[in-house]
Amino acid sequence: MEASFEITLQMAIAVLAGISAQVLAAYFRIPSIVLLLLLGILFGSDGIGLLHPHLLGSGLEVIVALATAIILFEGGLNLDLRELGRVSVSLQLLVTLGTLITLLGGSMAAHWLGEFPWNIAFLYASIVVVTGPTVVGPLLKQINVDRQVATLLEGEGVLIDPVGAILAFVVLDTILNGDADPMNAIAGLLMRLCVGAAIGGAGGYVMSLIFKRANFLSFELKNLVVLAILWSLFTLSQMIRSESGVMTTVVAGAVFANSSVPEERLLRSFKGQLTILSVSVLFILLAADLSIASVFALGWGSLFTVLVLMFVVRPINILLCTWNSNLNWRQKLFLSWVAPRGIVAASIASFFAISLTQRGINGGDSIKALVFLTIIMTVVCQGLTAGWVAKWLQITSKDATGAVIVGCNPLSLLIARFFQEREENVIMIDTDPECLVQAEAQNLRVIASSALDAAVLEEAGLASIGTFLAMTSNGEVNFVLAQRAAEEFNPPRVLAVFPRDPQANISVNNKVNQAFIPDLAIKTWNEYLNDGRVKLGTTTLTESEFSNQSDRIQEKIRAGVLIPLLVEREERLQVMAANQEWEVGDRIIYVLYDPRPQLLKRLSGVTQSTPLSLEKLPEVEDLSLSQF
């Protein structure tokens, strides 16, 4: 078999195994790195023997370097400086003091428990200083933890990666060159950080200018231009000062992300996909190259080393770095538990094993085995239990609240009032000046725009809003807007008013739900509201009457005299979806129309019909549907 085909086969198997692991992890809702490690080992020489990364030769180092640049750049893109400002002191301490604590604690544990010589013990500790943004990010998305804790973990994972990586290379350089002067080591660390920050800052600014001003380029081409510049910046930093490139990529991503770049979401999506591919391939290849025998050969001392790192060093780290913060003990305990190591630690360990072996220094394979043992234990133990721990500590965040509503009309204003009464943020988007004036009179935030592009939706804050609702008078426009919002911002709930007519070329997907009821005649109901020919009603579904209550509401919906607007469940208000499954205890809020106003008067206990006033939330009555 030709060498080129063997390399092609290795890469194809790595990509297939990596993406398969991602798919299975998404299906079973577990951290993807767990399955990536398992499949990598399974496909490697200690498993079924399909993958042999050594066949890639020096190409493996090239793949690791370029993929790591993408991963860290994507991490920098996710750094929100406003959020980081709220935990800036604790974050600064985690990246500085925390690095020192982990370095000293990890090296002492590796020396005294793992019986490694001091130089190898320090090298191991410098590698495991880093946590993993590619592990922490997906993990936090799954467990939906308190925002302050999530920001601290994400910021630590991204910022400590370049610091830890450069620190590890400084320690390696000290071991290889025999220079034990700590001042030289500190100077080398600071020099690499400064060179990387300077080049990354300038490069990130240039990227933002291209996105803002190069209007002759398509967004797809802009994304590729950014990728080309990123790899060029990384290579330039490496040429000027070895191992400064990791700092360059993070700073470039952070500068770009905080430059108010239009359509930045498209770049985030593109880089996010590249990151998933990079992480998948790297972990599969690096895990396939791992010798299980070398892990077992470490002995119990190395196992205790990792346990001390997890249960002694990390808690001390968090305790000292968050001493004067406003975090409570539950948040600190969770931070102490979650510190998984990821792809950066694995790639550095693999590279160091090769470097030490080539220089005739013993301990390279043992370091790699110990780092992978650390990755396996932290990812499996912490990754699989983080959700349970967060719930036990009661630090899971509440669902995103508020709503962005496209289409200003009486019905949408009524819905907005319900959210506003609960002190949730509501943004109305339309071009009708008269209706927007009414919305402003209700103290609602309004955006007058006819071009509903990503910039307008981002201005509305859709990234942090719980509900997107499109309810203009044009059903096709509503559906297209809802699709765009779902694809680019992925809010928790996306709803739209649109027809069910197959001739309208509209089909429902798993991202967009039909709002309220199928084929809602929104113009007609707005006329009813303007004329005061509706009443607001509410019904709480009880266990004893659940079936009868549901049947009565559905009967009125089919008769065209009732629209279920909102459902209150577990004290949370949601816009009603047409396919909503009702549960016992749900409080259904609806608007009711009756052509016989005298009957409506008698049942509601009023002497005259009063039009709905949108300046103040109308009274919601518990109407008895069985009498209609």
Secondary structure, DSSP 8 states (H G I E B T S, - for coil): --HHHHHHHHHHHHHHHHHHHHHHHHHHTS-HHHHHHHHHHHHSTTTT----GGGGTTHHHHHHHHHHHHHHHHHHHT--HHHHHHTHHHHHHHHTHHHHHHHHHHHHHHHHTS---HHHHHHHHHHTT---HHHHHHHHHHHTB-HHHHHHHHHHHHHHHHHHHHHHHHHHHHHHHT---HHHHHHHHHHHHHHHHHHHHHHHHHHHHHHHH-TTS-HHHHHHHHHHHHHHHHHHHHHHSTT-HHHHHHHHHHHHHTS--TTHHHHHHHHHHHHHHHHHHHHHHHHHT--HHHHHTT-HHHHHHHHHIIIIIHHHHHHHHTTTSS--HHHHHHHHH-----HHHHHHHHHHHHHHHHTT-TTHHHHHHHHHHHHHHHIIIIIHHHHHHHHHHT-B------EEEES-SHHHHHHHHHHHHTT--EEEEES-HHHHHHHHHTT-EEEE-S---HHHHHHTTGGG-SEEEE-SS-HHHHHHHHHHHHHHT--SEEEE-----GGG-----SS-EEBSSTT--HHHHHHHHHHT-EEEEEEE--TTTHHHHHHHHHHHHHTTSEEEEEEEETTEEEE-BTT----TT-EEEEEEE-S-HHHHHHHHT-SS-----TTS----B---GGG-
